[in-house]
Amino acid sequence: MKAIGENQIAAVIGTPIAHSKSPVIHRYWLQQYQIRGDYIAIKVEPDKLSVAIPAMQTLGLIGCNVTIPHKEKAIQLADEVTDRAVQIGSANCLIFEENGRIEADNTDGYGFITNLNEGAPDWQHRDGEIVVLGAGGAARAVISALIATGVSKITVCNRTRARAQNLRRFFGEKVAVEEWRQVGKLWERAALVVNATSLGMEQGAEMTIPIEGLKADTVVSDLVYGSKETAFLRAARRAGCQTVGGVGMLLHQAVPCFERWYGVKPEVDSKLEKLVSQ
């Protein structure tokens, strides 16, 4: 089903939504590949999600991205769910099929691992442990993607230990849990550190964990993105670490969504990265 005027229209839904960079990304590709369509942002309150998704489908949209706070509920509204969305437990991408069915997918893990491989292609060959900070949906996507690459052990640190324990129960013995206040003791043996918390977001709380002890050959990835490099990445870079920012993950997670909706696999280029980073 196509939208009014045969334009192919997709959207991103969430609340708040005005800050979303997704329209910038998808409109850039629509123009680049000369596709007749659009991509819009729609604010949807939590209690309206079950009404909003069928309404978008009825109006002829071809799909939507799903962001906070709808990712977990969105998966429950789908007729089909991809394996990776099942493992992560949430959806960030819905595809509205012509037969009226809805498919739910989660491309966050794909975006993370693609960005990591581009920014630090030899990360798997470095000696040491993997440390993931956070235990929310982003951490779940990261852990799922890392395990899919063959990683055997991931240590999770979260301010609320119970949430980290939930990840251990779900993923099994490949996940270990460490107290948040003890994270500094892991730096010396860490090969890869991933900040999957919201700490460091612009106009939000900063990451206050001391980075003393990080080895110079440690890869430090921060999923937080914005117009400026996060303080956590700046500190890691000063310590000699190789750093990978979060903008690339945002861009790469959008690639499979765009391909499913518009039939073209787009490329992430430096012009787009600069545009989104403004």
N, C-alpha and C positions, 0 to 999 in steps of 0.2 A: 504494500500500500504506500502510495506517495502522497505528499501533502498538497495543499491547495496550489494550483498552478503548475503542478508536476515538479515543483522544487522539492529537493530532498532535504528535509529539515530534521536536525537532531538537537538535543538540549543537554544541559547539566542542571540537576535539581538538588536543592539542599537549603539549609537555612543556618547561618547567613550565606548569601551567595554572591553578593556584589563584588567580593574580592577575587572571585574565581578567574584564573587565567585560561581556562579551557576554551572560551569563545575566541580568544586571541589565537590560540594554537590551531583550532579547527578552521577558523575563517582564513588563516594564512594558507593552509593546505588547500582549501576550496578554491581560493584564488590562484594558487600556484598550479593546480591541476585543471583549472578551468571547468570546475564542476558547478552545475547550476544547483545551488542549495544554500543553506544557512545553518548556523549553530547559535542557539540562544541560551541565556541563563534564566531559570525560572525558580523563584522562591516558593518552596513548598513546606508548610508547617508539618510537624510530625504526625498530627492527627488527620492530615489530609492526604497522606501518601497513597493509601489504598484507593482513593478516588482519583487522584491526580494521574497515576500511571495509566489506568484504562482510558481516561479522558484524552491524554496525549496520543494514545494509540488510535482512538476514534477520530481524532482530528487529522490523522495521517502522518504523524511524526514517524521516523524510521528507527528511532531508538534514543536512549539518553544515558549520560553518565550520572552516577549517583554519588553524592558526597555526604558529609556529616549533616544530620544524624541518621541518615536513612539506609546505610549500607547493609546492615544486618536484616532489617525488615524487608528490604527490596528482594532479597533472595527468596523469601517466603511467598512472594507474589508471582514468581516465575513458574512457567510450565516445565521448562528444562533448565538444568543447572550444570555448568561444566565441572569437571573434576577438580580443577584448581579453585574454583569458587566454593565448592563443597569443603575442601581442605582448609581454606582460609576462613570460611564461615560467614562470608559476606560478599556482596556484589558491588562493583563500581561501574558496571556496564550492562545495560539492558538492550537487547536487540528485539525489535517488534517485527515478527515474521508476517509475511503476506497472508498466511493462513490463520492469523489472529493469535497465534501462540507467542509467548514471551520467553526468550532465552536469557539467562543471567550468567555473566562471566565476571572474573576478577583479574584484571591485568596489572595490578599493583606489583606483584612479585616479579612479573616479566619486566616491568619498567625498572625495578630496583636492580635486578641482576644484569640487565643489559647496560644500564648506566655504570654499574660497578665494573663490568668487564671492559668498558670503554675507558673509564678513568683510571683503572688499576688492573690491567690485563693479566698481571702475574700474581694476583692476590692469593690464588689457591696454592701457589708454590712457596709461600712464605711460612716459616716455622712459627708455630704458636697457636693460641686458642682464638676462638671467635666470641666476642662479647656483644650482646644486643641489649641496649638500654631501652626499657619500655616493655609493656605487655598488652598493648591495645591492638586494634585492628592492623595498624601499620607494622607492628612487630610480628604479628601472626603471618602477614604476607611475606615479610623478610625471611622469617624462619622457614616457611614453606619453600621459598625459592632457593634458599641455601641448602636445605636438605635434598632438594631435587638435583643439585649439582654433585652430590655425593659426600657432603660434609658430615662427619661422624659425631661432632659434639659442638654444642652451642650453649654458652652460659648466659642466662637472662637475669638482668637486674632491674627491679622496678620498685618505685617508692612504696607501693602496696604489695607485699610479698604474696598475698593470696592470689592475686591476678597472675603473677609469674608462675605460681604453682599450677594454676589452671592450664597454662601452656605446656608444662611438663606432663600433666595428665593426658593432654590431647596428643602431643607429639611423641611421648614416650621417653626412653632412656637417652635419646640423642640430645635432650634438653636438660641442663642442670640449672639450679637456681642459687643465686648468691644475694646476700643482703645488700640493699642500696648503699648503706654506709660503708660497706666493705669493697665497693667497686674499685677504689684506688689501688687495692692490693692485686688486682687482676692485670693492671697495665703492663707490668714487667714481662708477662708471658703472653700478651695479646698480639696476634698477627693482624686481626681485623676488629675494629670497633665500629658499631653502627648505632647512631642515635635515632631511635624510632619513637622518641617522645615528642611532645609539642614544645618542649623547652627550647628557647632560642628564637621562637617566632617573633617577628617584628611587633612591637607594642605588647609583647607578652613576657612571661618570666624567663630569665636567662638561665642557661645551664651553669650551675655553680660547682659542679664536681671538679676538684683539682686534677690537672692533667700531668702533674709531676710524676715521672716514672714511666711515661710512655716511651717506647723505644723509637729510635729514628726511622726504623724500617717498617713501623706499624702503619697499616692503611686505616684511615679514619673517615667514615662516611656519615654525613648528616642528612636526613631526609627533609629537614626544614629548608625551605627556600624563600627567597625574597630579593629585594633590590640590593641587599648587602650580604656579604659573607657572614655567617654566624660567628659569634665570639668563640664558640667551641672549636670550629674549624680554624679560625685564625690562631688560636693558642696551639692547636695541634701542628699547624704548619710551621709556627715559630720553633716548635720542638723538633722539627726535622721530619715530621710524618708526611706521608703522601695523603692528600685529602681529596675527597670526592663529594661535591655538593649535591643538593637535592633537586635542582632544576632539571637535570638530565633524567631523573626518574619520572618527573611530571611529564616531560616530553615523550619519553619512550612508552609510558603506560598508555598514552593516547594513540599510539600507532595501530595496535590491533583493533581498537574501537573504530577508528576512522576506516580501516580496511573493511571491517564487517559491514559498516553502514553504507559506505560510498563505493566500494569495490576497487579501491586503489590503495596499495601499501605506500604510505608517504615516507619521506626521508626527513630525519632530524638534521638540520644544518645550523651553522653558526649564526646565520641571520635570524632564524627563529629563536635560538637560544638567547641572543641579545635582546630581541623584542620582548620576550617573556620576562627577562631579568630587569627590565626597566621599572 
